[in-house]
């Protein structure tokens, strides 16, 4: 009669905890650094603050441009605005005037 005797190995008891550690490490890393992780939410808040400041700047610029356009509507054209637009279109100035050229934005 033949008998087989096997030594009990302790490596089988380590497989499940090792796999659990690997999975927890993977999901923990992505919970912090992933696309929808904690650090990306901080980046989104910073980006939102930057965009809010840009929006405020654009709104103020728009208000300035709207006020200038309002001066050019029919019936409300001011002489100064008409004179300024005509001189700019024709590239003319008076002899006693100083011309300051500003670069375009």
C-alpha positions as CSV (number, residue, x, y, z in Angstrom):
1,X,0.0,0.0,0.0
2,X,1.3,3.3,-1.1
3,X,0.6,6.5,0.9
4,X,1.4,10.0,-0.1
5,X,2.3,12.4,2.6
6,X,2.2,16.1,2.0
7,X,3.6,18.8,4.1
8,X,1.2,21.5,4.9
9,X,2.4,24.8,3.4
10,X,1.7,28.1,5.0
11,X,1.7,30.0,1.7
12,X,-2.0,29.3,1.1
13,X,-3.0,31.3,4.1
14,X,-1.1,34.3,2.8
15,X,-2.7,34.5,-0.7
16,X,-6.0,36.1,0.4
17,X,-4.5,38.8,2.6
18,X,-1.9,39.6,-0.1
19,X,-4.7,40.0,-2.7
20,X,-6.7,42.1,-0.3
21,X,-3.7,44.4,0.3
22,X,-3.1,44.8,-3.5
23,X,-6.8,45.6,-4.2
24,X,-7.0,48.1,-1.3
25,X,-3.8,49.8,-2.4
26,X,-5.0,50.1,-6.0
27,X,-8.4,51.6,-5.1
28,X,-6.9,53.8,-2.3
29,X,-4.4,55.3,-4.8
30,X,-7.1,56.1,-7.3
31,X,-9.4,57.5,-4.6
32,X,-6.7,60.1,-3.9
33,X,-5.1,60.7,-7.3
34,X,-7.7,59.5,-9.8
35,X,-9.8,61.6,-12.2
36,X,-12.5,62.0,-9.6
37,X,-10.2,61.7,-6.5
38,X,-9.7,64.0,-3.6
39,X,-6.8,65.9,-5.1
40,X,-8.6,66.5,-8.4
41,X,-11.5,68.1,-6.5
42,X,-9.0,70.6,-5.1
43,X,-7.7,71.3,-8.6
44,X,-11.3,71.8,-9.8
45,X,-12.0,74.3,-7.0
46,X,-8.8,76.3,-8.0
47,X,-9.8,76.2,-11.6
48,X,-13.3,77.5,-10.8
49,X,-11.8,80.4,-8.8
50,X,-9.5,81.3,-11.8
51,X,-12.5,81.1,-14.2
52,X,-14.6,83.3,-11.9
53,X,-11.9,86.0,-11.9
54,X,-11.7,85.8,-15.7
55,X,-15.5,86.0,-15.9
56,X,-15.5,89.2,-13.8
57,X,-12.8,90.7,-16.0
58,X,-14.7,89.9,-19.1
59,X,-18.0,91.3,-17.7
60,X,-16.3,94.6,-16.8
61,X,-14.8,94.8,-20.3
62,X,-18.2,94.0,-21.8
63,X,-19.9,96.7,-19.7
64,X,-17.2,99.2,-20.9
65,X,-17.8,98.2,-24.6
66,X,-21.6,98.4,-24.2
67,X,-21.4,101.9,-22.8
68,X,-19.3,102.9,-25.8
69,X,-21.7,101.3,-28.2
70,X,-24.6,103.0,-26.5
71,X,-23.0,106.4,-27.3
72,X,-23.0,105.5,-31.0
73,X,-26.7,104.6,-31.4
74,X,-28.9,106.7,-33.6
75,X,-30.2,109.8,-32.0
76,X,-27.6,109.7,-29.1
77,X,-24.4,110.1,-31.0
78,X,-22.2,112.5,-29.1
79,X,-20.0,114.9,-31.0
80,X,-16.8,113.7,-29.2
81,X,-17.5,110.0,-30.1
82,X,-18.3,111.0,-33.7
83,X,-15.1,113.0,-34.0
84,X,-13.0,110.3,-32.4
85,X,-14.4,107.6,-34.8
86,X,-14.0,109.8,-37.9
87,X,-10.4,110.7,-37.0
88,X,-9.6,107.0,-36.4
89,X,-11.1,106.0,-39.7
90,X,-9.4,108.7,-41.7
91,X,-6.1,108.8,-39.7
92,X,-6.3,112.5,-39.2
93,X,-5.4,114.8,-36.3
94,X,-5.2,118.6,-35.8
95,X,-1.9,120.3,-35.8
96,X,-2.0,121.2,-32.1
97,X,-2.9,117.7,-30.9
98,X,-0.7,114.9,-29.5
99,X,-1.4,111.4,-30.8
100,X,-0.9,108.5,-28.5
101,X,-1.0,105.1,-30.2
102,X,-2.0,102.2,-27.9
103,X,-1.3,98.6,-29.0
104,X,-4.4,96.4,-29.7
105,X,-5.2,93.9,-27.0
